[in-house]
Amino acid sequence: MKFNSNFDGLLPYTAIIGGVIGVGLLFNFGCNRVLNNRFVNRPGFSKVSYATGLLGHVEYTNYYDNSKEVKINLDTIRCFDFKIYLDKQGDGLVDRITEHNVGWIPNKHAKSLIRTYDYQEHKKEFDEADKKLEELMSKYDR
């Protein structure tokens, strides 16, 4: 006795849908690289930007006064999620952490931390930010 499945005819359609999704992901991956892998050198600042994953990217800016800024656009489907680390004195320690991460609402503020006031309570976040800043400084400040 042969079992006749109604799903036998769906296999080609499933393969086509999977292929379309795969091509779309590859296209997005490529666009992220093309649009976000760049170096800018202008009077007053230099900026390095590089893509991370399908949607994310990191921007590292070194200003003329030796202050530094790191902007991390998170690699999530919520395109407006990002963190900013600011080193105002240029001493390699992040002075401020700002987060924007409330879904599809662009530039919606979520949290601001200031080292002077918030370090003890948020030590782990500041230490991680300092580590990321140190990594980028050693790689791009020459």
N, C-alpha and C positions, 0 to 999 in steps of 0.2 A: 504494500500500500504506500503510495507516494503522497507526501504532505505537500500541498500547494500553498505557498505563502503569498500574501498580497504585497509583501515587502520586496519581493524579487525585482520588481520594476522600479523601485525607488533607489537602488544602488547607483545607477548613473547620475541621477539628480543629486544625490548626496555627495558624490565625487565632484560634480561641477560646483556645488555650493562651497565645498571645502576648498577647492582651487581658487574660487573668487575671493574667499576670505583670506587665503594665504597670499595671493597677489596683492590684496589691499594692505595687509600687514607689512609686506616687503616694501611697497610703495611708501607707506608712512615712515618706515624705518629709514629709507633713503632720503626722503624729504627732510626728516629731522636732522640727518647728517649734513645735507647741503645747506640748510638754513641756519644751523647753529654751530657748525665748526668754522670758526673765524678768528682773526686777530685784528685788532684795531689799535693803531698808534697815533695819537693826536696830541697837540699841545695841551698839557694839563692832565692827561691820563693815558694809560694803555689798558686794553681789555682783551682777555682771552676767553673764548666761549667754545664749549665742546658738548656734543650730544651724549646722552646717557640713555640707553635702552630705546624703546619705541617712541616715547613722548617727552622724556625729561632732557634737561640740559643744565650745565653749570656755567655761570659767568663769573670771572675773577677780574676785578678792576683795581689797578694800582694808580692812585692819584698823585699829582705833582707834589703835594704836601706830605707824602709818604703814608697817608691813610689808605686803608684797603677795604674792599667790599666784596663779599661773596654772595651771589644769588643762586640758589638751588631750586630749579623748577623740578618738582617731584615727578617721577616716572609713573604717573597714575592716569587713569581715564579722566579724572577731574583736572582739566588742563590749567586751572587757575590756582592750584596749590603751589606755594613756594615759601622758601625761607630766605631771609637776608641776614648775613653776619657782617657787622661793621666794626672795624678796628680803627678808631679815630686817631690814636696816637702813633700808629705804625709800629707798635712794640711787639706784635705777634700774638696779642691777646684780644679776643673778641670782646668789645665793650657793650654791644647791643645785639640782641637777637629779635627779629620780627618774623612772625608767621602769618601767612594769609592762606586759609585752607577751609573754606566752607562751600565746597562743591562747585556749582555752576555759576556762582555770583562772583564776577571778576573783582579783584582787588579788595575783597572783604577782609578787614583786619581780624585776626584771631587772637594774637598774643604778642606782647612786647616785653622783653626782659632787659634790664640794665644791670651790668656786672656789679656796680657799686651797691645796689640795693638787693639784687636777686641771686647773687652767686651762691650763697650758702644753701638756699632752698632748691636751687636748680643747678647744682654743681655738675651733674652728669651732662646736662645739655651744653653748658659752657665748655666743659672739657672736650666734648665731641666737636664743638664748633672750633675750638682752638686747634685741635688736631687737623681738621679739614683745612683751616687757614694755613697752618704750618706746611701741610702737604702741597698746597697750591703755591705758596711763597717759594718753597724750595725748588719747585718745578718751573715756575715762570718768572721769578724775579732774578734777573741776572745782570 
